[in-house]
């Protein structure tokens, strides 16, 4: 395996993410001398209406509502919500429409006009026969229009593969360094970027063969590529949008079926956009998305600038069918900013929390991970309050040896109650807190932690580091617990994917080019049959043979190809059968120049065949190109 130093790998991600937020300095300098107050005096209030079981968004007393917020009532049939009135202290009365959730357990009051930044809003309604009132404050949004994307340098040609049948596509190469010993785990789902190379969602076989690459244009990035269940079907999901140098994304989440057709586009509501860090589907057509809300904030009480900007990390529970916000949770409302491992900068937005995962649990509670507080938080699904904190400066648990994480990602609660994280250990680097094979190195690792909720203790069950040289990822990464209790670790800013068995045996190891990065990687079985037709290209070579190339981007069930050719588009006959031999297969028709046994050929098409020989799809018919017009390298 290529030898890569820990320092080099740490620098790879650091180079891409260096200067996060520096582009906002001039915008901050031009802001008013003092920003509005946004830091609450007390945190972790309940979002449940007093005397009811109804959860409301914005929560009573919050000051973090966007001017375009809905007013959400969750936990009662929509017919039990009547007479909603919202009156802003500056904007006055707000008429609107009450729109029910498709799940039948609530509704959102959608005002016909936005609220005014900085005002107080009083809400009154009849809920379940009770007269209720509450109020919330409206924040002052800060525009990121002047914040640019991460650099996108061109990688060397050795980093990517190209195909005649997909002109212009440059797919990153996945190098397999330890052959797959767990074929039931399925294919590899990941993405590239931001950073060097072309962006887009990627699927590879465990042998490193490209299965699908949807190369995006215009600076769009795909992240968090996964397989999830929606409406009873196993679908492909990922986030797509623009990643800005503040370290988060603005975009939307997509659900695609096995034919790579969009089933649903899930957008955040309440005036903010979905972020790249998390998209989780739950039963009954519910989705959870992460989002970042940059707001102007006087940070003097946190030893920061009076004209500051803070990133209020949030997540939303959405009704996929209607697009309504069922519930919205804000970090500023529930966690003290002094729990951050970072300090307010003078000339850029303060990313004090950095939400990077959301794990909805069967009991309705939600577990999240925050990189910049080094902690995970268990949130009560009935009230929105934090039940307990794991790690960081305000842990609810006595952290045993090896359990403390630093700059971690991807917190998950397993069915047995144990917790997993990807512990980046950087950036800046932190020494391994015990566990693993290299305690004297700062390194990225997966961890599994057992919690004793009665004694409030956290115990390290396992630490998963890279089996070769220690890897230090400056950001990103995830841990996936697979069937059979195998564990997949994706090292994020170092695009390495390693699967380990329960005893630590390496079951799979691979990486993208080391000058690239990915956010996460997963394994899952996948069966794809694109709605598009196979692609074909054909040209004569310099000795009069016809070279036919064929591919079907996203197909998993092709066993062989049937090549059809003829003198006209209407007279094609079978000329060859070839096995499927890679993303792009090829066939050689000897004598296809008109002087050999195949007769005069001018047109060609191909048919994709399944294992039984059944025709899965047929390509368009194309004209055979001359040798002079062919790619001289491939001709």
C-alpha positions in Angstrom: 0.0 0.0 0.0 1.2 3.5 -0.7 2.9 4.9 2.3 1.3 8.1 3.5 2.4 10.0 6.6 0.0 11.1 9.3 1.1 14.7 8.8 0.5 14.6 5.1 -3.0 13.2 5.5 -3.9 15.8 8.1 -2.7 18.5 5.8 -4.9 17.2 2.9 -8.2 18.1 4.5 -6.7 21.1 6.3 -5.6 22.6 2.9 -9.2 22.2 1.6 -10.8 23.6 4.7 -8.2 26.2 5.6 -9.3 29.7 6.1 -12.9 28.7 6.8 -14.9 31.9 7.0 -12.1 34.2 6.0 -14.0 35.5 3.1 -16.6 36.9 5.5 -14.1 39.3 7.1 -15.0 42.3 4.9 -18.7 41.7 5.3 -18.4 41.7 9.0 -16.3 44.8 9.0 -19.1 46.6 7.2 -21.8 45.5 9.6 -23.2 47.8 12.2 -21.1 48.5 15.3 -23.3 46.4 17.6 -25.3 43.4 16.5 -28.5 42.3 18.1 -28.4 40.2 21.3 -28.9 36.5 20.4 -27.3 34.6 23.3 -30.1 33.4 25.7 -29.7 33.9 29.4 -30.9 30.3 30.1 -30.8 27.3 27.8 -32.6 24.0 27.3 -36.2 25.2 27.7 -39.0 22.8 26.7 -40.8 23.4 23.4 -43.9 21.7 24.7 -46.9 23.9 25.3 -47.7 24.1 29.0 -50.6 21.9 30.0 -50.5 19.9 26.7 -48.5 17.2 24.9 -48.1 19.5 21.9 -44.6 20.4 20.6 -44.4 23.9 19.0 -41.9 25.5 16.7 -40.6 28.1 17.2 -40.3 27.1 20.9 -41.8 29.3 23.6 -39.3 32.0 24.5 -36.8 31.3 21.8 -35.1 34.1 20.0 -33.8 32.1 17.0 -36.8 32.0 14.7 -36.1 33.0 11.1 -38.4 35.8 9.6 -39.8 33.2 7.2 -40.7 30.7 9.9 -43.9 28.6 10.0 -45.6 28.0 13.4 -45.7 24.3 13.9 -48.0 22.3 16.2 -47.0 18.7 16.6 -48.8 16.0 18.6 -52.5 16.7 18.0 -54.8 16.2 15.0 -55.0 19.2 12.7 -58.7 19.5 13.3 -58.0 20.2 17.0 -56.0 23.3 16.1 -58.2 26.4 15.5 -58.0 30.1 15.5 -54.3 30.6 15.2 -53.3 34.3 15.5 -49.7 35.6 15.2 -49.0 39.3 15.9 -45.5 40.8 15.5 -44.4 43.7 17.7 -43.4 45.5 14.5 -45.1 43.8 11.6 -48.5 43.5 13.2 -51.1 40.8 12.5 -50.1 37.9 10.2 -52.9 36.1 8.3 -52.0 32.7 7.1 -53.2 29.1 6.3 -53.2 26.1 8.6 -51.8 23.2 6.6 -52.0 19.6 8.0 -49.2 17.1 8.1 -49.7 14.0 6.0 -49.1 11.9 9.1 -52.2 13.3 10.7 -50.6 14.4 14.0 -50.4 18.2 13.6 -50.3 21.2 11.3 -48.2 24.2 10.4 -49.6 27.7 10.4 -48.0 29.3 7.3 -48.1 33.1 7.5 -48.8 35.0 4.3 -45.9 37.4 4.9 -42.6 37.1 6.7 -42.0 38.5 10.2 -39.6 41.3 10.8 -36.1 40.7 12.0 -35.6 41.5 15.7 -39.3 41.6 16.6 -41.3 39.7 19.2 -44.2 37.6 18.0 -47.2 36.6 20.2 -49.2 33.5 19.2 -52.6 32.5 20.4 -54.7 29.4 19.4 -57.2 26.9 20.5 -55.4 23.5 20.7 -57.3 20.4 21.8 -60.0 22.7 23.2 -57.6 24.7 25.3 -56.7 28.3 24.8 -52.9 28.6 24.5 -50.5 31.5 24.1 -46.8 31.8 23.7 -44.2 34.1 22.1 -40.9 33.9 20.3 -38.3 36.3 19.0 -37.2 36.7 15.4 -33.4 36.6 14.7 -31.5 38.9 12.3 -30.2 36.7 9.4 -26.8 37.4 8.0 -26.4 36.8 4.3 -23.8 34.4 2.9 -24.1 35.8 -0.6 -20.5 37.0 -0.5 -19.0 33.8 0.9 -17.4 31.7 -1.9 -17.0 28.0 -2.4 -13.9 25.9 -1.7 -11.2 25.8 -4.4 -11.7 23.1 -7.0 -8.2 22.4 -8.5 -7.7 20.0 -11.3 -6.3 16.6 -10.2 -3.6 14.7 -12.1 -4.9 12.3 -14.8 -3.8 9.4 -12.6 -6.6 10.2 -10.2 -9.5 9.5 -12.5 -10.8 7.3 -15.2 -12.4 8.4 -18.5 -14.8 6.6 -20.9 -15.5 7.0 -24.6 -19.2 6.4 -23.9 -19.4 9.2 -21.3 -17.6 12.1 -22.9 -16.3 14.7 -20.4 -16.8 12.5 -17.3 -13.8 12.1 -15.0 -14.6 9.5 -12.3 -12.3 9.2 -9.3 -10.5 5.8 -9.1 -11.2 3.6 -6.1 -8.0 1.6 -5.3 -8.7 -1.6 -3.4 -5.8 -2.5 -1.1 -7.4 -5.4 0.8 -9.8 -7.7 -1.1 -13.4 -7.9 0.0 -14.1 -10.7 2.6 -17.6 -9.6 3.3 -19.5 -9.7 0.0 -22.9 -9.6 1.7 -22.1 -6.1 2.8 -22.6 -4.9 -0.7 -21.4 -2.0 -2.8 -19.6 1.2 -1.8 -21.5 4.5 -1.7 -19.6 7.8 -1.4 -18.8 11.1 -3.2 -15.9 13.4 -3.9 -15.3 16.9 -2.7 -15.2 19.7 -2.1 -11.6 19.9 -3.3 -9.8 18.5 -6.3 -11.6 16.6 -9.0 -15.2 16.4 -10.4 -18.1 16.2 -8.0 -21.1 13.9 -7.8 -22.5 10.8 -6.1 -20.5 7.6 -6.6 -21.2 3.9 -6.4 -18.4 1.3 -6.7 -18.4 -2.4 -6.4 -16.2 -3.9 -3.6 -13.7 -4.8 -6.4 -13.2 -1.1 -7.1 -15.3 -1.1 -10.3 -17.3 2.1 -11.0 -21.0 1.4 -11.0 -22.5 4.9 -11.1 -21.3 8.4 -11.3 -23.6 11.4 -11.7 -21.1 14.1 -12.5 -22.4 17.4 -11.4 -21.7 20.8 -13.1 -21.8 24.4 -12.0 -20.0 23.9 -8.7 -22.6 21.6 -7.3 -21.4 19.0 -4.8 -23.0 15.8 -3.6 -22.5 14.4 -0.1 -23.9 11.8 2.3 -24.6 9.2 -0.4 -26.5 6.3 1.2 -29.3 3.7 0.8 -32.4 4.2 2.9 -36.0 3.0 3.0 -38.7 5.3 1.7 -42.3 4.4 1.1 -41.4 0.7 1.5 -38.6 0.8 -1.1 -34.9 0.8 -0.8 -33.8 4.1 -2.4 -30.7 6.1 -3.0 -30.4 9.3 -1.0 -27.9 12.1 -1.0 -27.5 15.9 -0.5 -26.8 18.2 -3.4 -25.9 21.8 -3.3 -23.1 24.3 -2.8 -20.5 24.0 0.0 -19.3 27.4 1.2 -16.1 28.2 3.0 -18.0 28.6 6.3 -17.8 24.8 6.4 -21.4 23.8 5.6 -23.7 23.5 2.6 -26.8 25.1 1.1 -28.9 22.8 -1.0 -31.5 20.1 -0.9 -31.7 16.3 -0.3 -32.7 13.9 -3.0 -34.4 10.5 -3.0 -33.8 8.4 -6.1 -35.3 4.9 -6.9 -33.3 2.0 -8.4 -33.8 3.5 -11.8 -32.1 6.7 -10.7 -35.3 8.7 -11.0 -36.0 11.4 -8.4 -38.8 10.2 -6.1 -38.7 13.2 -3.9 -36.7 16.4 -3.3 -36.6 17.4 0.4 -35.9 21.0 1.2 -35.5 22.6 4.5 -38.2 25.1 5.6 -38.5 28.2 7.7 -36.2 30.3 5.5 -33.1 28.1 5.6 -31.5 25.6 3.3 -30.6 21.9 3.9 -27.0 21.3 4.9 -24.8 18.6 3.6 -24.1 16.9 7.0 -27.2 14.8 7.5 -30.3 13.4 5.8 -32.1 10.7 7.6 -35.4 9.1 6.6 -37.8 7.8 9.3 -41.1 5.9 9.0 -44.3 7.5 7.9 -42.6 9.8 5.4 -40.6 11.8 7.9 -37.2 13.2 7.2 -34.5 14.8 9.3 -32.1 17.4 7.8 -29.3 19.5 9.2 -29.2 23.2 8.5 -27.1 26.2 9.5 -28.6 29.6 10.2 -26.0 32.4 10.2 -27.3 35.3 12.3 -25.9 38.6 13.5 -25.1 38.4 17.2 -23.5 40.5 19.9 -20.9 38.1 21.2 -19.4 40.4 23.8 -20.6 38.2 26.7 -18.7 35.3 25.1 -15.5 37.4 24.8 -16.2 38.0 21.1 -17.0 41.0 18.9 -20.1 43.1 19.5 -20.8 43.1 15.8 -20.4 39.3 15.4 -22.0 36.6 13.4 -22.7 33.1 14.8 -23.8 29.9 13.1 -26.9 28.6 14.8 -26.8 24.9 13.9 -30.2 23.4 13.7 -32.1 20.4 12.5 -35.6 20.0 11.1 -38.1 17.2 11.2 -39.9 17.4 7.9 -43.0 16.0 6.3 -41.6 14.7 2.9 -45.0 14.7 1.2 -46.0 18.3 2.1 -42.6 19.9 2.7 -43.9 21.3 6.0 -41.7 21.7 9.1 -43.0 19.4 11.8 -40.3 20.5 14.4 -37.2 22.5 14.4 -34.4 22.4 17.0 -31.7 25.1 17.5 -28.4 24.6 19.2 -28.4 28.2 20.6 -31.6 27.4 22.5 -30.3 24.3 24.2 -26.4 24.4 24.7 -24.3 27.1 26.3 -21.9 28.6 23.9 -19.2 28.4 26.6 -19.2 24.6 26.1 -17.5 25.1 22.7 -13.9 24.1 22.2 -13.6 27.1 19.9 -13.5 30.8 20.7 -15.3 33.6 18.9 -13.1 34.9 16.1 -12.8 38.6 15.4 -13.3 38.6 11.6 -15.4 35.7 10.6 -18.6 33.8 11.6 -18.3 31.7 14.8 -19.0 28.1 14.1 -19.3 27.3 17.8 -21.3 24.0 17.6 -21.1 22.4 14.1 -23.9 19.9 14.1 -22.8 16.9 11.9 -25.2 14.0 12.5 -28.8 13.3 13.5 -29.9 9.9 14.6 -33.6 9.5 15.2 -34.4 6.6 17.5 -37.4 4.2 17.6 -38.6 5.7 20.9 -38.9 9.2 19.3 -35.7 10.6 20.9 -32.9 12.0 18.7 -29.2 11.7 19.2 -26.9 14.4 17.6 -23.2 15.0 17.3 -21.5 18.4 17.5 -17.9 18.6 16.3 -17.0 21.8 18.0 -18.2 20.9 21.5 -16.7 17.4 21.3 -20.0 16.0 22.5 -23.1 14.0 21.6 -26.5 15.0 22.8 -29.6 12.9 23.5 -32.7 15.0 22.8 -36.2 14.2 24.2 -38.5 13.9 21.2 -41.5 15.0 23.3 -40.0 18.3 24.6 -36.9 19.1 22.5 -34.8 19.3 25.7 -31.4 17.7 26.1 -31.7 14.6 28.3 -28.0 13.9 28.6 -24.6 14.9 27.1 -21.8 12.5 26.2 -18.4 14.0 26.3 -17.2 17.6 26.0 -17.0 20.2 28.8 -20.4 19.4 30.3 -20.7 15.6 30.1 -23.4 13.9 32.0 -21.1 10.8 32.2 -17.8 10.1 33.9 -15.8 9.4 30.8 -13.7 6.2 31.1 -10.3 5.8 29.4 -10.4 6.1 25.7 -14.0 7.4 25.5 -13.3 11.1 25.1 -13.5 12.3 21.4 -12.2 15.4 19.7 -13.8 17.1 16.7 -15.8 14.0 16.2 -18.5 13.1 13.6 -21.4 10.7 13.0 -22.8 9.8 16.4 -25.1 6.8 16.4 -27.0 4.9 19.0 -27.0 1.1 18.4 -30.0 -1.1 19.2 -28.2 -2.3 22.4 -27.8 1.3 23.6 -24.1 1.6 22.8 -22.8 4.7 21.0 -20.5 5.0 18.0 -18.6 8.0 16.7 -15.9 8.7 14.2 -13.4 10.4 16.4 -11.4 12.7 14.0 -8.8 13.7 16.6 -8.1 16.8 14.6 -8.2 19.7 13.7 -6.0 20.8 15.4 -4.6 17.3 16.2 -5.2 15.7 19.6 -3.4 12.7 21.0 -5.4 9.5 21.0 -7.3 9.4 24.3 -6.5 5.7 24.8 -7.7 2.6 23.0 -6.5 1.6 19.5 -3.0 0.3 18.6 -1.1 3.6 18.5 -1.8 5.6 21.7 1.2 7.9 21.1 -0.2 9.2 17.8 -2.9 11.7 17.0 -5.2 9.8 14.7 -8.7 9.3 13.4 -10.5 6.3 14.8 -13.9 4.8 15.2 -15.1 4.3 18.8 -17.9 2.2 20.4 -18.9 3.3 23.9 -21.2 1.6 26.4 -23.3 3.8 28.7 -24.5 3.1 32.2 -27.4 5.4 32.6 -27.9 4.7 36.2 -24.3 5.2 37.3 -23.6 7.8 34.6 -20.5 6.2 33.3 -19.1 5.8 29.8 -16.8 2.8 29.0 -14.8 2.1 25.8 -16.0 -1.1 24.2 -13.8 -0.9 21.1 -11.6 1.5 19.1 -11.1 1.1 15.4 -8.1 2.7 13.8 -6.5 2.1 10.5 -4.7 -1.2 10.3 -1.7 0.3 8.6 -0.1 3.7 9.3 -2.2 5.9 11.6 -4.5 8.2 9.6 -5.4 11.7 10.8 -8.4 13.3 9.1 -8.8 17.0 9.5 -12.6 16.7 9.1 -15.5 14.5 8.2 -15.8 10.7 8.4 -18.2 8.1 9.7 -18.6 4.7 11.3 -21.2 2.2 9.9 -22.1 -0.9 12.0 -22.9 -3.6 9.5 -24.8 -6.9 9.8 -22.8 -9.5 11.7 -21.3 -6.7 13.9 -18.7 -5.8 11.4 -17.6 -2.2 11.3 -16.9 0.1 8.4 -14.8 3.2 9.1 -14.5 6.0 6.5 -11.8 8.5 7.3 -13.4 11.5 5.6 -10.7 14.1 4.9 -8.5 11.1 4.2 -10.6 9.2 1.6 -9.8 5.7 3.1 -12.5 3.1 3.7 -11.7 0.2 6.0 -14.0 -2.7 7.2 -13.1 -4.6 10.3 -14.5 -7.8 11.7 -15.4 -8.2 15.4 -11.8 -9.5 16.1 -10.2 -6.6 14.2 -9.6 -8.7 11.1 -9.4 -6.5 8.0 -12.3 -7.5 5.7 -12.0 -4.7 3.2 -9.7 -1.7 2.5 -9.8 0.9 -0.3 -9.2 4.5 -0.9 -9.9 7.3 -3.4 -6.8 9.3 -4.6 -5.3 10.9 -1.5 -5.4 14.4 -2.8 -9.2 14.1 -2.8 -11.6 14.0 0.1 -15.0 12.6 0.8 -17.6 13.2 3.6 -18.8 9.7 4.3 -18.8 6.2 2.8 -21.2 3.4 3.3 -21.7 -0.2 2.2 -25.1 -1.6 1.2 -26.5 -4.1 -1.3 -27.8 -2.3 -4.4 -29.7 -3.3 -7.5 -29.7 -0.5 -10.1 -31.4 -0.6 -13.5 -31.2 2.9 -15.1 -34.2 4.5 -16.8 -31.8 5.8 -19.4 -30.6 3.6 -22.3 -27.1 2.1 -22.5 -24.5 4.2 -24.3 -22.5 3.0 -27.3 -19.7 4.4 -29.4 -18.0 2.8 -32.4 -15.2 3.7 -34.7 -12.8 2.1 -37.2 -9.3 1.5 -36.1 -6.2 1.8 -38.4 -6.5 -1.8 -39.7 -10.1 -1.6 -40.7 -11.7 -3.2 -37.6 -14.7 -1.7 -35.9 -14.2 -1.1 -32.2 -17.5 -1.0 -30.2 -17.6 0.4 -26.7 -20.6 0.2 -24.4 -21.7 1.2 -20.9 -24.8 1.6 -18.8 -24.2 4.1 -16.0 -25.7 2.7 -12.8 -26.6 -0.8 -14.0 -25.7 -3.7 -11.7 -27.3 -6.7 -13.4 -25.6 -6.7 -16.8 -23.8 -10.1 -17.4 -23.0 -9.7 -21.2 -23.5 -7.5 -24.2 -25.0 -8.3 -27.6 -23.6 -6.2 -30.5 -25.8 -5.5 -33.5 -24.5 -3.9 -36.7 -25.4 -3.4 -40.3 -25.2 -1.4 -43.4 -28.2 0.7 -42.4 -29.9 1.7 -39.2 -32.8 -0.6 -40.2 -30.8 -3.7 -41.0 -28.9 -4.5 -37.8 -28.1 -8.1 -37.1 -26.2 -9.8 -34.3 -22.5 -9.6 -34.9 -20.9 -10.5 -31.5 -21.5 -11.4 -27.8 -19.1 -10.2 -25.2 -19.1 -10.6 -21.4 -19.5 -7.5 -19.3 -15.9 -6.7 -18.3 -16.0 -3.3 -16.5 -17.9 0.0 -16.4 -17.1 0.2 -20.1 -16.9 -3.0 -22.1 -15.7 -3.4 -25.7 -16.0 -5.6 -28.7 -13.9 -5.9 -31.9 -15.7 -6.6 -35.1 -13.1 -7.8 -37.6 -13.7 -6.9 -41.2 -16.3 -4.3 -40.4 -14.9 -1.9 -42.9 -16.8 -3.5 -45.8 -14.1 -5.9 -47.0 -14.3 -8.8 -44.5 -16.5 -11.6 -43.5 -19.0 -9.3 -41.6 -19.9 -7.3 -44.7 -20.3 -3.6 -45.0 -21.1 -2.0 -41.6 -22.1 1.6 -41.1 -24.3 1.5 -37.9 -24.2 -0.2 -34.6 -26.3 -0.7 -31.4 -25.8 -2.9 -28.3 -28.2 -4.8 -26.0 -27.5 -5.3 -22.3 -28.2 -8.9 -21.2 -28.9 -10.3 -17.8 -27.6 -13.5 -16.3 -30.3 -15.5 -18.0 -29.7 -13.9 -21.4 -32.8 -11.7 -21.2 -32.5 -8.3 -22.9 -32.5 -5.6 -20.2 -32.2 -2.6 -22.5 -31.1 -1.6 -26.0 -28.9 1.4 -26.8 -29.6 4.0 -29.5 -28.3 3.1 -32.9 -25.2 5.1 -33.8 -23.1 5.6 -37.0 -19.7 4.0 -37.0 -17.1 6.8 -36.9 -14.0 6.9 -39.1 -10.6 6.2 -37.8 -9.5 9.8 -38.3 -12.4 11.1 -36.1 -11.7 8.6 -33.3 -9.8 9.4 -30.1 -6.2 8.7 -31.2 -5.3 7.3 -27.9 -8.2 4.8 -27.9 -8.5 4.2 -31.7 
